[in-house]
Amino acid sequence: MTREERIAALKKAVQSRILILDGAMGTMIQRYRLDEEAYRGERYKDWGQDLKGNNDLLSLTQPQIIREIHDAFLKAGADLIETNTFNATSISQSDYGLEEIAYELNLEAARLARAAADAWTQKTPDKPRFVAGAIGPTNRTASVSPDVNNPGFRNVTFDELVEAYCEQTRGLIEGGADTILIETIFDTLNAKAAGFAVRQMFEELGTELPLMISGTITDLSGRNLSGQTTEAFWYSMRHLKPFSIGMNCSFGAEQLRPAVSDLAEEAEVLVTAYPNAGLPNELGEYDETPEEFAPKLEEWARDGLVNMVGGCCGTTPGHIRALAEAVAKYPPRKVPEPEHKMRLSGLEPFVHD
């Protein structure tokens, strides 16, 4: 299928059923217990900095592992798989001295995911598979100072973020992504920079992909790191005219439900949700089993809150398989048609009648 045909198929599929996103790439990579040499591969065997932990680099140095992970999630029932590009910006890669390969990381990661999705589409032509080009938040924040003694200090500018996100988006599009997914948004200003960059690339490349946006909340008050409530966050994002809005990571399903419910009520677009497998234990690991995870998201499907669901930290193909089976019998959330009102946002939402 051409990209246009795949996008049309995605839009058709999401109208008829709840679609399944994949699970945690990082969790799966950890299972391989890769050492420094494995991360380096032949290409970077003499690199002057440690590279262990740079999961995005594995798309170049261990592509067969990334392909195996994609295949495992697709076999489990995922409709959409994310590219292995969560930290594949020049900003995040600067920690490893690899700023110059940011475009290549995204291009090759998208190609890997595209090949996996296309192979599974051939196996199940009645269930086409899609690639979401993943854009993470970077390791810097435009809204909050990293120096508690200097509240006005910022270690990144809006323009620097836009430049990095443009490079990433170009690689994802040219590598074959079907959608762009700006995810794990903890700082709304970072997300605005990403959205601006994505729209700029759509115009420059003469192609427009569905734009998916997914935020994260950092405490039980329901706010993101930059202080916005879920409703205010949506009002800050809706000018980008996304295909979907949602929440990921954060906590387990129980703690994330209030935020997802707010979006389901307010957003006039599709709603996505992919929480962690519960809360981490004292070792930072996730103990929630597939049998515990899936029923919690089944409640969301039963109550008409979601259009697409998946898993974040700690979720495996087992979680995704159980989730796909749990929500299969429910129709997707019906997208509301909100009244025409002025909707503004600061830290809190403002609706003017």
KEROVO-506669 format. One record per residue (C-alpha): residue number from 1; x, y, z. Coordinates in Angstrom, 2 decimals. Example, Ala and Ser with C-alpha at 12.3 -4.5 7.8 and 13.67 -1.06 7.14 Angstrom:
% KEROVO-506669
     n        xx        yy        zz
     1     12.30     -4.50      7.80
     2     13.67     -1.06      7.14
% end
This chain:
% KEROVO-506669
     n        xx        yy        zz
     1      0.00      0.00      0.00
     2      1.05      3.58     -0.53
     3      1.26      5.89      2.47
     4     -2.00      7.54      1.42
     5     -3.70      4.14      1.29
     6     -2.33      3.23      4.71
     7     -3.55      6.46      6.27
     8     -7.00      5.89      4.74
     9     -6.98      2.33      6.13
    10     -5.98      3.62      9.58
    11     -8.80      6.15      9.63
    12    -11.27      3.47      8.54
    13    -10.07      0.94     11.12
    14    -10.28      3.34     14.05
    15    -13.91      4.04     13.27
    16    -14.90      0.40     13.63
    17    -12.88     -0.85     16.62
    18    -10.51      0.09     19.40
    19     -7.01     -0.05     17.95
    20     -4.06     -1.51     19.83
    21     -0.76      0.28     20.32
    22      2.38     -1.64     21.20
    23      4.14     -1.85     24.56
    24      7.43     -0.72     26.04
    25     10.46     -0.77     23.76
    26     12.82     -0.04     26.68
    27     11.42     -2.88     28.76
    28     11.97     -5.32     25.92
    29     15.50     -4.08     25.22
    30     16.40     -4.63     28.88
    31     15.54     -8.31     28.48
    32     18.48     -8.73     26.09
    33     20.94     -7.62     28.82
    34     23.17     -5.85     26.32
    35     26.63     -4.75     27.41
    36     28.70     -1.79     26.24
    37     30.16     -3.75     23.35
    38     26.71     -4.71     22.09
    39     25.53     -1.10     22.11
    40     28.63      0.01     20.23
    41     28.50     -2.63     17.53
    42     31.21     -2.61     14.89
    43     30.50      0.94     13.79
    44     31.16      2.55     17.16
    45     33.62      0.08     18.69
    46     36.20      2.86     19.15
    47     33.83      5.67     20.17
    48     35.26      7.91     22.88
    49     32.18      7.93     25.15
    50     30.11      5.23     26.84
    51     27.11      4.25     24.72
    52     25.40      1.68     26.91
    53     21.83      2.80     27.54
    54     21.46      4.63     24.25
    55     18.54      2.50     23.09
    56     17.93      4.57     19.97
    57     21.41      3.69     18.68
    58     20.43      0.02     18.53
    59     18.47      0.74     15.35
    60     21.89      1.08     13.73
    61     24.09     -1.27     15.75
    62     21.62     -4.08     16.59
    63     18.77     -3.70     14.07
    64     17.83     -7.37     14.32
    65     16.94     -6.90     18.00
    66     14.68     -3.94     17.26
    67     13.01     -5.90     14.47
    68     12.45     -8.85     16.83
    69     10.76     -6.55     19.33
    70      8.51     -5.04     16.67
    71      7.57     -8.52     15.47
    72      6.78     -9.67     19.00
    73      4.33     -6.81     19.56
    74      2.76     -7.26     16.13
    75      2.31    -10.98     16.78
    76      0.63    -10.08     20.07
    77     -1.99     -8.05     18.18
    78     -0.66     -4.49     17.93
    79     -2.16     -2.40     15.15
    80      0.36      0.41     15.56
    81      4.03      0.05     16.48
    82      6.20      2.96     17.57
    83      9.59      3.64     16.07
    84     12.60      3.23     18.35
    85     13.21      6.99     18.42
    86     12.13      8.26     21.82
    87     15.49     10.02     22.36
    88     16.56     10.31     18.74
    89     16.94     14.09     18.64
    90     20.26     15.88     18.36
    91     19.53     17.39     21.80
    92     19.18     14.04     23.56
    93     21.93     12.38     21.52
    94     24.38     15.10     22.57
    95     24.78     13.17     25.85
    96     26.63     10.56     23.81
    97     28.36     12.90     21.34
    98     26.13     11.57     18.55
    99     24.25     14.72     17.54
   100     25.29     14.30     13.90
   101     23.43     11.02     13.38
   102     20.02     12.14     14.65
   103     18.46     12.17     11.18
   104     19.92      8.75     10.37
   105     18.62      7.28     13.63
   106     15.08      8.32     12.78
   107     15.31      7.31      9.13
   108     16.58      3.80      9.90
   109     14.28      3.25     12.88
   110     11.28      4.16     10.73
   111     12.48      1.82      7.98
   112     12.81     -1.03     10.48
   113      9.30     -0.49     11.81
   114      7.93     -0.07      8.29
   115      9.39     -3.38      7.16
   116      7.95     -5.17     10.21
   117      4.50     -3.61      9.79
   118      4.37     -4.36      6.07
   119      5.38     -7.99      6.63
   120      2.55     -8.44      9.13
   121      0.06     -6.66      6.88
   122      0.86     -9.27      4.24
   123      0.17    -12.01      6.79
   124     -3.10    -10.43      7.94
   125     -4.41     -8.30      5.04
   126     -7.73     -7.86      6.86
   127     -5.80     -6.27      9.75
   128     -3.29     -3.80      8.29
   129     -0.48     -2.63     10.59
   130      0.80      0.92     10.95
   131      3.89      2.80     12.08
   132      3.81      5.69     14.54
   133      6.90      7.87     14.36
   134      7.75      8.46     18.02
   135      8.94     11.88     19.19
   136      9.92     12.06     22.86
   137     10.19     15.18     25.02
   138     14.04     15.41     25.02
   139     15.96     15.64     28.28
   140     15.51     19.39     28.55
   141     12.53     21.57     29.42
   142     11.66     24.95     27.99
   143      9.33     25.92     30.83
   144     11.25     25.06     33.98
   145     14.71     26.01     35.14
   146     17.09     23.10     35.90
   147     18.77     25.36     38.46
   148     16.75     25.85     41.65
   149     18.87     28.88     42.48
   150     18.10     30.59     39.16
   151     14.41     30.26     38.24
   152     14.82     32.29     35.07
   153     17.50     30.05     33.58
   154     16.71     27.72     30.68
   155     19.06     25.16     29.15
   156     17.23     25.07     25.82
   157     15.36     27.59     23.65
   158     12.16     27.16     21.71
   159     14.06     27.61     18.42
   160     16.61     24.95     19.38
   161     13.82     22.51     20.12
   162     12.12     23.30     16.81
   163     15.34     22.71     14.89
   164     15.92     19.35     16.58
   165     12.32     18.24     16.12
   166     12.33     19.24     12.44
   167     15.34     17.01     11.82
   168     13.69     14.14     13.68
   169     10.36     14.53     11.88
   170     12.02     14.60      8.47
   171     13.76     11.30      9.21
   172     10.56      9.66     10.43
   173      8.54     10.77      7.42
   174     11.21      9.83      4.89
   175     11.68      6.48      6.64
   176      8.03      5.55      6.14
   177      6.04      6.47      9.27
   178      2.26      6.62      8.88
   179      1.64      8.95     11.83
   180      3.72     11.24     14.00
   181      3.34     10.65     17.74
   182      4.52     13.39     20.11
   183      4.52     11.47     23.37
   184      5.25     11.54     27.10
   185      4.78     15.32     27.12
   186      5.71     16.71     30.53
   187      6.31     20.28     29.33
   188      3.62     21.84     27.13
   189      6.08     24.33     25.65
   190      8.30     21.50     24.44
   191      5.23     19.93     22.85
   192      4.33     23.20     21.15
   193      7.83     23.31     19.68
   194      7.43     19.74     18.47
   195      4.02     20.48     16.98
   196      5.34     23.58     15.23
   197      8.22     21.55     13.80
   198      5.97     18.74     12.62
   199      3.62     21.14     10.86
   200      6.61     22.88      9.28
   201      7.90     19.56      7.94
   202      4.46     18.63      6.60
   203      4.47     21.83      4.59
   204      8.08     21.54      3.47
   205      7.79     17.90      2.38
   206      4.36     18.30      0.85
   207      2.78     15.51      2.88
   208      0.57     15.49      5.96
   209      0.40     12.58      8.37
   210     -2.08     12.12     11.22
   211     -0.61     13.83     14.28
   212     -0.96     12.02     17.60
   213     -0.28     13.81     20.89
   214      0.16     12.11     24.25
   215      0.90     13.84     27.53
   216      1.97     12.57     30.92
   217      1.14     13.70     34.44
   218      3.73     13.79     37.15
   219      1.71     13.56     40.36
   220     -1.73     12.63     41.59
   221     -2.97     16.21     41.32
   222     -3.37     15.49     37.60
   223     -0.95     18.13     36.34
   224      2.03     17.84     34.03
   225      5.48     19.06     35.05
   226      4.85     22.54     33.69
   227      1.77     22.77     35.92
   228     -1.17     22.36     33.54
   229     -4.28     20.36     34.26
   230     -5.35     17.80     31.66
   231     -8.11     20.02     30.28
   232     -5.79     23.02     30.01
   233     -3.20     20.84     28.27
   234     -5.79     19.83     25.67
   235     -6.77     23.43     25.03
   236     -3.08     24.23     24.50
   237     -2.76     21.47     21.90
   238     -6.00     21.63     19.95
   239     -4.77     24.34     17.55
   240     -2.47     21.68     16.06
   241     -5.61     19.84     14.89
   242     -4.36     16.43     16.00
   243     -5.71     13.08     14.91
   244     -5.69     12.02     18.55
   245     -4.94     13.27     22.05
   246     -4.13     11.09     25.00
   247     -2.07     10.14     28.02
   248      0.76      7.69     28.49
   249      3.36      6.62     31.05
   250      2.52      8.53     34.26
   251      1.23      5.85     36.62
   252     -0.74      2.66     36.33
   253     -4.21      2.60     34.83
   254     -6.05      3.31     38.08
   255     -4.18      6.56     38.75
   256     -4.30      7.67     35.11
   257     -8.04      7.14     34.63
   258     -9.17     10.61     35.82
   259     -6.97     12.30     33.19
   260     -8.17      9.99     30.44
   261    -11.78     10.61     31.50
   262    -11.24     14.38     31.26
   263     -9.92     14.03     27.71
   264    -12.71     11.66     26.71
   265    -15.26     14.23     27.82
   266    -13.62     17.33     26.35
   267    -11.69     16.34     23.21
   268    -13.39     16.41     19.83
   269    -10.74     14.03     18.46
   270     -9.75     10.43     19.14
   271     -8.43      9.54     22.60
   272     -5.44      7.30     23.21
   273     -4.15      5.84     26.45
   274     -1.15      3.68     27.22
   275     -0.27      3.60     30.91
   276      2.56      1.87     32.72
   277      2.18     -1.62     34.11
   278      1.28     -0.27     37.52
   279      3.61      1.71     39.75
   280      7.32      0.79     39.95
   281      8.59     -1.16     42.93
   282     11.55     -0.13     45.08
   283     13.92     -1.40     42.38
   284     12.22      0.63     39.67
   285     10.66     -2.46     38.08
   286      7.05     -3.02     37.15
   287      5.25     -5.97     38.69
   288      1.75     -5.71     37.21
   289      1.06     -8.84     35.18
   290     -0.90     -8.96     31.92
   291     -3.79    -10.52     33.84
   292     -3.83     -7.54     36.21
   293     -3.18     -4.89     33.56
   294     -5.72     -5.76     30.87
   295     -8.93     -5.73     33.00
   296     -8.21     -2.17     34.15
   297     -8.09     -0.91     30.57
   298    -11.07     -3.05     29.70
   299    -13.06     -0.86     32.10
   300    -12.03      2.19     30.06
   301    -13.22      0.51     26.87
   302    -16.48     -0.59     28.51
   303    -17.14      2.97     29.67
   304    -16.47      4.45     26.23
   305    -13.35      6.43     27.10
   306    -10.85      5.33     24.46
   307    -10.23      4.83     20.76
   308     -6.69      3.44     20.96
   309     -4.97      1.69     23.87
   310     -1.57      0.19     24.55
   311      1.13     -0.02     27.17
   312      4.07      2.05     28.36
   313      6.80      1.23     30.91
   314      6.86     -2.39     32.01
   315      4.48     -3.69     29.34
   316      5.44     -6.66     27.19
   317      3.86     -8.57     24.30
   318      2.01    -10.54     26.97
   319      0.39     -7.35     28.23
   320     -0.55     -6.29     24.71
   321     -2.01     -9.70     23.85
   322     -4.16     -9.70     26.98
   323     -5.20     -6.11     26.32
   324     -6.20     -6.80     22.71
   325     -8.37     -9.69     23.81
   326     -9.94     -7.70     26.65
   327    -11.10     -4.71     24.60
   328    -12.06     -6.53     21.39
   329    -15.73     -6.77     22.31
   330    -16.23     -3.04     22.90
   331    -16.90     -0.32     20.33
   332    -14.55      2.65     20.16
   333    -15.36      5.86     21.98
   334    -17.76      8.11     20.12
   335    -16.09     11.44     19.41
   336    -18.26     14.27     20.77
   337    -19.16     17.47     18.99
   338    -18.48     20.23     21.53
   339    -20.33     23.51     21.60
   340    -18.60     26.38     19.86
   341    -16.98     28.35     22.68
   342    -13.76     30.22     23.35
   343    -11.38     27.83     25.12
   344     -8.17     29.21     26.58
   345     -5.53     27.80     28.87
   346     -2.91     28.81     31.36
   347     -2.26     26.38     34.15
   348     -6.04     26.10     34.40
   349     -8.59     25.96     31.57
   350    -10.86     28.90     30.77
   351    -14.06     28.49     28.78
   352    -15.96     31.61     27.76
   353    -19.66     31.19     27.04
% end
